[in-house]
Amino acid sequence: MKQVENRIADDPKLGRQKLEEDPTKVVAGVGGQLFIIDHHHAAEAWLGAKTEWGANALCKIVNSEKGLPAEFKTEDEFWTALKAARLVRLKNASGVDVDASQLPKTLEAMADDPYRSLAWFVRQKGGFCKTAREFAEFAWADWFRSKSPTFEIQNLPSEPNERNATVDEAVDMAHSSEAENLLGYSAVKCQ
């Protein structure tokens, strides 16, 4: 997500401080292989950031916090546990269901989902509240995607403070009763 990379480039020390406060969440899989479960976009942005830290982003292994074993013996055991804990999103960038073998193997291989970007802008504008639940913004992205003829998704702004008709319309929709079953819903602006 270009917006995250821009924020890191604008103030890398602040970006690093925020990362120290809220590190990239990873789980250790079979053989100790690490899988990102939160802050994918920030991790990707740090890979491309031209800072004194380069791609040395801060990660936190959260197996125990999330009720997962410290290690897994098989891939099936690992993916079953991640699905049960709701720590994996088995959809592609178009919101289509996939199996674990079809997920990107690297951050660079992640495709951009413009509806996920729209959801991020809407949350930044107070359209819905941040939740502790992983992938909540993706649920919003899927919901906005289901309304897709409504949005000119190719016209998203480059920064959250820019006025944008598509984002404004999406914020209004997010406050509607149609969205009340989504995580983070609020009928009024979130702070």
N, C-alpha and C positions, 0 to 999 in steps of 0.2 A: 504494500500500500504506500503509494508515493507520499501521502501526507505524513506518515510516521517518519519516513526517511528525511523529509524536509525539516521536521521538528528536531531530529537528531543533529542535522547539519547546522541548523540555526543556533542551537545552544547545546553542544555535545556534553558539557559538564552537567547541565540540568537533566539531560536525557539519561546520563549515567547515574545520577542521583536517584532518579525515578526508578531506574532498573534495579538499583541496590535496594530500594524500598519494596519493590514488587517485581522480583526476578522472574525470568522465563520458567514456567513450570514444566518439568519433564518427569516421565516415569521410566524406570529401568526395566527393560524387557529381557528376552532370552539372551544370555551371554553378556548382560550388562549394557546392551545397546540402548541408547537414550532416544526417547520419543517425546517430542514437544506436544503438550496438551493445552497450552495457553500461551498467548502472546506470539503466535506464529509470525504476524506481520512485523512486530518489533524485532524479532530475531532475524527475519529476512532483511529488514532495514539496517540492522547493525552489521550484517554481512557486507552491505554496500556502502556503509558509512566511511567517510575519510576522516577518521579521528585518531587520536593517539592510541586508542585501545583496539582499533581495527575491529575484527569480528569477535573479540574476546568478551562476549556478553556474559552476564551472570545468569546462571541456571540454578534451580533448586529441585532436587529429586524429591518427589512427593508421594512415593509409593505408600509409606506408612500413614501419612495424613489422609490419603484417599482410601484407606482400608485395603490396600493391595499388598500381596506378598513382596518381600524384599527381592526375590528373584523368581523367574518363571522357567520351567523345564521345557515347555513346548510353545510353538507359535499359537496353536489352537487355544491353549490355556491362557496365554497372554491376551489375545483378541477377545476371547469370551469374557475375561475379567474386565477389560476396558469397556466393552459394550454394556455389561451389567452395571458398571459404575458410571455410565454415561460420560466417559472421558474420551470418546472418539466419535467423530462425525463421519459416517460412511456415505458421503455424498461428494460429487465432484463440484467444480466451480459453477456448473449450471444447475445445481441442486438436484441432480439425478443420483439415485441410489447406486452405490458401487460396493464391491467387497474389499476387504483389507488389502488384497494384492494389487488393487488398482489405485491405491493412495499414492501421492507423490513420495518418492524416496528421499528427496532433498528439498530444502527450502527454495532453491532456485527453480525447481520443477513445479512449484505451486502455481497454478493459474490464478489470474486475478478474477474475482467475482465482483462485478460492479454493484450488485445488489447488497453485498456485504459492505462495500464502501458507502453506499447510501445509508445502510443501517448505522454505520459509525457516525456519519454526519448527523443523522437524526438524533442519535443519543447525545452527541456533542451539543446540539441545540435544545436539549431537554425534552425531546419527543418521547423518550422512555428512560427509565432509571437503570443505572448499572446494577447488575446482580452478581452474586458470587458464583452463580451456576455457569459452568463452561458451556460455550456455544450458544448462549442466549442471543447474541447479535446475529448468529447464523439463522436462528429461528425467525428473527425479524426480517432478515434478508429473504428467506423463503416466502414469508408472508408478502413482502413488497413485490417479489417476483410473481406471486400469484395475481397481483394487481397490475402486472407489467404494461399492458397497453396504456395505463394511466401515466406512466413516467417516461420522461426523455432521459433515460439512464446515461446516455453518452455525453450529457451536458453537466456533469457533476463539477463542482468547484475544485480548486486545487488546495484550498485552505478552509477550515471550518467557519471562520468569521466572515467569509464572502457571502453576500446575498445570492440566493439561487432559488428560482421558482420551483424546481423539482424537489429540492430539499424542503422548502417551505410547505409544499403540498403534502409531502410524506410526513412531516411533523404533524400537520393537521389530521391526517389519517391515523397516525399513531395514537392520538388522543381520542379517537372515536371509539364508540362502543364495539365496533367490529374487531378491535384489537385487544379487548379486555382479557382474553385468555392467554395472552403472551406474557412471558416472564418480563418483569420490569414495567408493565403497563401502568400508566398514570393518566387520568383524565386531564391533568394540568401539568404544566412545565415542571420537570424534575430539576433539582438543584445539583 
